[in-house]
Structures are given as structure tokens and as C-alpha cells.
Amino acid sequence: MSQAYCVKCRKKVDIKNEQSVTLKNGKPAKKGECPICGTKVFRIGG
């Protein structure tokens, strides 16, 4: 499980409903939700 920074909670959280995506420039990224508040979180990198 990956971690990302939640702007609302102001801390790093484990990504819920994690999905792997590829950016336009070909870099890998992860997106999902914060398990605490439900806000969308995003992290660039594999």
C-alpha cells in the first residue's frame, strides 16, 4: 500500500481504492482517496 499527502488532514495517509495511472509525460503515479476524510489524494512515482 502506498502513501500520499492529504491536504485536508495535513499528514501522510495510506491510499484507499488505489489506482495506478500514467501521466502525459509517461511517468507512473498513484491516485485514490484518504481513508480518514475521503478527499482525493495523488502521488507521482511508482
N, C-alpha and C positions, 0 to 999 in steps of 0.2 A: 504494500500500500504506500502510495506517495503522499507527500505533504505539500501544502501550499499555504500562502499567507492569506488570511481572511481579513479584509479591510474593516468589516463591521466589528468583529471580535477583537481585532488588533493583536492576533497571535497566529502561530503556525498550527494548522489542523490537518488531520488525515482527510483525504479527499473521499467523499461519498459519491457513489454512482460514477466512478472514474471512467473516462473515455480517452483513448489515445487519438490525437489529431496531428495533422501535418500542416505547418504554416505555409504561406505562399512561397517563401524562400527555401522550403524543403526541410526546415528544422522540425524535430519532433516536439510535441507538447502534450500536456495532460489537462483535461478540464472536468469539472464536476461541481459538487455542492459542499458547503460547510455542514458538518453533521450537527452543529450546535444551533445555528440560526437559519440555515437553508439558503444563504447567499451563494451566488455562483463564484467559484474560485478557479484560477487558471495558473498553470506553471509551465514555463518554457524549459525544455530539456527532456531527455529520455528518462 
